[in-house]
Amino acid sequence: MIFQSNQIYIREATNNDIGYITNVENSEENKPHILPWTEDQHRKTMQEEDSYYLIVVEKITNRNVGFIILKGLTSTNKSIELVRIAIEEKDKGIGKEALSLIKVWAFNSFEAHRLWLDVKTDNKKAINIYKKEGFTLEGTLRECLKVGETYESLHVMSLLKHEFQSN
């Protein structure tokens, strides 16, 4: 266990978790908001020194309920990217709680200067959570993703250490 709150704990993922991760990515609720990777893509990324894969576990049931992928661990700029946070069951506050734990880890334990992410512009629920958690909209990458026959845009959002500390 890496860190915990009242409802969840977060542990480091292993190769045995990759099947679970791809299942969560490909669920009907999550798939529209992310571009799922193959198991091979996850295996390769998980082995990179710059990446950190985490599993979110519900304390009461000891059941996996989501995952997180971080990158930028070797960045001299101390800028960590929240590549992905995907939670199985929505509207329980688990994603918000996991995000809060990641912020504490990034700024207090890892001593990051910046935590950033991109989010599809139509994912209003996630955008609102990120804003409530102190993230600032930096800009929009317009129609940067080709999904089927259409193009989708991404918002880039970030939180700086001094902003985290002042909350």
C-alpha positions as CSV (number, residue, x, y, z in Angstrom):
1,M,0.0,0.0,0.0
2,I,1.4,3.4,-1.0
3,F,-1.2,5.7,0.5
4,Q,-4.7,5.6,1.8
5,S,-7.8,7.5,2.8
6,N,-11.0,6.5,4.6
7,Q,-12.6,4.8,1.6
8,I,-9.6,3.6,-0.5
9,Y,-6.0,2.7,-0.7
10,I,-3.7,2.9,-3.6
11,R,-1.0,0.3,-4.4
12,E,1.5,-0.2,-7.1
13,A,0.3,-2.1,-10.1
14,T,2.0,-5.2,-11.4
15,N,1.9,-7.1,-14.7
16,N,-0.9,-9.2,-13.2
17,D,-3.1,-6.1,-13.2
18,I,-2.8,-5.4,-16.9
19,G,-5.9,-7.4,-17.8
20,Y,-7.9,-5.6,-15.2
21,I,-6.6,-2.2,-16.5
22,T,-7.7,-2.9,-20.1
23,N,-11.1,-4.1,-18.9
24,V,-11.7,-0.9,-17.0
25,E,-10.5,1.2,-20.0
26,N,-12.9,-0.7,-22.3
27,S,-15.9,-0.4,-20.1
28,E,-18.9,1.4,-21.7
29,E,-18.6,4.2,-19.1
30,N,-14.9,4.8,-19.6
31,K,-14.2,4.1,-23.2
32,P,-15.8,7.3,-24.6
33,H,-13.5,9.4,-22.4
34,I,-10.1,7.8,-23.2
35,L,-8.3,6.1,-26.0
36,P,-7.8,2.5,-24.6
37,W,-4.4,0.9,-25.0
38,T,-3.6,-2.7,-25.8
39,E,-2.2,-5.0,-23.1
40,D,1.2,-4.8,-24.9
41,Q,1.1,-1.0,-24.8
42,H,0.5,-1.1,-21.1
43,R,3.2,-3.7,-20.5
44,K,5.7,-1.6,-22.4
45,T,4.7,1.6,-20.6
46,M,4.7,0.0,-17.2
47,Q,8.4,-1.0,-17.7
48,E,9.4,2.6,-18.5
49,E,11.4,4.2,-15.7
50,D,9.4,7.4,-16.2
51,S,6.0,5.7,-15.6
52,Y,4.1,4.8,-12.5
53,Y,1.0,2.5,-12.6
54,L,-1.2,2.4,-9.6
55,I,-4.3,0.4,-8.6
56,V,-7.2,2.0,-6.5
57,V,-8.6,-0.5,-4.0
58,E,-11.8,-0.1,-2.0
59,K,-10.9,-0.7,1.7
60,I,-14.1,-2.4,2.8
61,T,-14.2,-5.0,0.1
62,N,-10.5,-5.1,-0.8
63,R,-11.6,-5.0,-4.4
64,N,-9.9,-3.1,-7.3
65,V,-12.0,-0.2,-8.3
66,G,-9.8,1.7,-10.7
67,F,-6.3,2.6,-11.8
68,I,-4.0,5.6,-12.3
69,I,-1.1,6.1,-14.7
70,L,1.5,8.8,-14.1
71,K,4.4,9.9,-16.2
72,G,7.3,12.3,-15.8
73,L,8.9,10.7,-12.8
74,T,12.4,11.3,-14.2
75,S,11.6,14.8,-15.5
76,T,14.2,17.4,-14.4
77,N,11.3,19.9,-14.6
78,K,9.5,18.1,-11.7
79,S,6.4,18.0,-13.9
80,I,4.2,14.9,-13.5
81,E,1.5,14.0,-16.0
82,L,-1.6,12.3,-14.8
83,V,-1.9,10.2,-18.0
84,R,-5.0,8.4,-16.9
85,I,-7.4,7.9,-14.0
86,A,-10.2,5.5,-14.6
87,I,-12.7,4.4,-12.0
88,E,-15.1,1.5,-12.4
89,E,-18.0,2.7,-10.3
90,K,-19.1,6.3,-10.8
91,D,-20.7,8.8,-8.3
92,K,-19.2,7.3,-5.2
93,G,-16.5,9.9,-4.8
94,I,-13.7,7.4,-5.4
95,G,-12.2,9.2,-8.3
96,K,-12.1,12.5,-6.4
97,E,-10.6,10.8,-3.4
98,A,-8.0,9.1,-5.6
99,L,-7.1,12.4,-7.2
100,S,-6.7,14.0,-3.8
101,L,-4.3,11.3,-2.7
102,I,-2.3,11.7,-6.0
103,K,-2.0,15.4,-5.4
104,V,-0.6,14.9,-1.9
105,W,1.8,12.2,-3.1
106,A,3.0,14.4,-6.1
107,F,3.6,17.6,-4.2
108,N,4.6,16.3,-0.7
109,S,6.3,13.0,-1.3
110,F,7.6,13.3,-4.9
111,E,8.2,17.1,-4.5
112,A,6.7,17.9,-8.0
113,H,6.4,21.4,-9.1
114,R,3.5,20.8,-11.5
115,L,0.8,18.1,-11.9
116,W,-0.9,18.2,-15.3
117,L,-3.3,16.3,-17.5
118,D,-5.4,16.4,-20.6
119,V,-9.1,15.7,-20.7
120,K,-11.5,15.4,-23.6
121,T,-13.5,18.7,-23.9
122,D,-16.8,16.8,-23.7
123,N,-16.0,15.1,-20.4
124,K,-17.7,17.8,-18.4
125,K,-18.0,15.7,-15.2
126,A,-14.2,15.1,-15.1
127,I,-13.4,18.8,-15.9
128,N,-15.6,19.9,-13.0
129,I,-13.8,17.6,-10.6
130,Y,-10.4,18.8,-11.8
131,K,-11.5,22.4,-11.3
132,K,-12.8,21.7,-7.8
133,E,-9.5,20.1,-7.0
134,G,-7.7,23.3,-8.0
135,F,-6.6,22.6,-11.6
136,T,-6.5,25.5,-14.0
137,L,-7.4,25.3,-17.7
138,E,-4.3,26.1,-19.6
139,G,-5.6,25.8,-23.1
140,T,-7.3,23.6,-25.7
141,L,-5.7,21.3,-28.2
142,R,-8.3,21.7,-30.9
143,E,-9.4,18.6,-32.9
144,C,-6.1,16.8,-32.0
145,L,-7.6,13.3,-31.7
146,K,-9.0,11.3,-34.6
147,V,-11.7,9.0,-33.2
148,G,-13.4,7.1,-36.0
149,E,-14.3,9.6,-38.6
150,T,-14.4,12.6,-36.3
151,Y,-11.9,14.7,-34.5
152,E,-12.0,15.5,-30.8
153,S,-10.4,18.2,-28.7
154,L,-8.5,18.1,-25.4
155,H,-8.2,20.6,-22.6
156,V,-4.8,20.8,-20.9
157,M,-5.2,21.5,-17.1
158,S,-2.6,21.8,-14.4
159,L,-2.0,22.5,-10.7
160,L,1.2,24.1,-9.4
161,K,2.8,23.3,-6.1
162,H,2.2,26.7,-4.6
163,E,-1.5,26.5,-5.7
164,F,-1.8,23.1,-4.0
165,Q,-0.1,24.5,-0.8
166,S,-2.4,27.5,-0.6
167,N,-5.6,25.3,-0.6
